[in-house]
Amino acid sequence: GIPQWLDDIKIALCALPDDVDLKDFSEITVDMEEEVQEMKASLFVFLSKYDKESEAVNTISKSNIKLPDPPLPNFRGKFQEFELFKV
């Protein structure tokens, strides 16, 4: 949609007296609206590319991570050692 500030300008212009020529300004506001839409589209494309690149980097870095195996305690069946085994 149209940014609020551009809408506010249009409303203020409509409140001007009838003898004020707004022809040039109308063309300018149309141009501004088109530029805003183009900027939105450009930002959307840029952000889409950034998200894809970011996702690819995250996928690659996660797949190459190898953590060492933690040493696991051995339980020999003695009840007295069970508390040490749980930790």
N, C-alpha and C positions, 0 to 999 in steps of 0.2 A: 503494500500500500504506500500511500504518500506519507512522508514524514510529517509529524504534527506541526513543526515550525512552518512548513510550507503551507499547510492548511490554514494556520493562523494568519499568515500573510495574505492569503486569498480572501479570508473573511474581512480583514482590515481594509483591503482594497475595495471590496464591495460596499463598504460603509462610506467611501469617499463621495464627494458631490458628483453629479452627473456630468459636469463640464470638464472633468479631468479625463484626459485621453489615456486609456489603459491598453490600447492596441499593442504597443511595443512590450509592455509588461506582460501581457497575456502570452505573447510568443516566448518571452524569457522564461516564464513559469513552466510552460510546456517543455521547453528545452531542459530546464532543471529537473523536471519529473523524469524525462527520458534518461538524463545522466544518472539520476538516483537509481533507476531500474538497471542500467548498465553496470553501475558500481556494485549493486546487490548481486547480479549475475556473476561478475568477476570474482567477488569475494566468495561466493558459493563454490565456484570452480576451484579457486585457490585452496579453500578449506577442505574440499573433497580430496584433492591431490595430497594435501598434508596428512589427512587421516589415513589414506592408503599407504603412504610412505611410513608413517608412524607405526601402523599395524604390521607392515612387513619387517621393520626393524625389531619390533617386540617379538615377533614369531621367530626370527632368526636367532636372536640373543637367547631366548628361552630354550630353544632346541639344542644349543651347544653347551649348556650348563650341566656339568657333571659333578655332583657332590660326592665326597668320599663316604664310604660305608661306615656307619658308626659302630664302634665295638659293642657287641652284645654280651651281656653276662651269661654264664652257663649255670643252669640250675641242676644241682647234683641229687636232688631229691631229699635233701635234709631240711626239715621244717625250720630249724634255727637259721638257715641261710635264706629263707624265703623273703624276709623283709628286705634284705640287701638286693635280692633279685628284682623286686618290684620297682626299685628306684632306678 
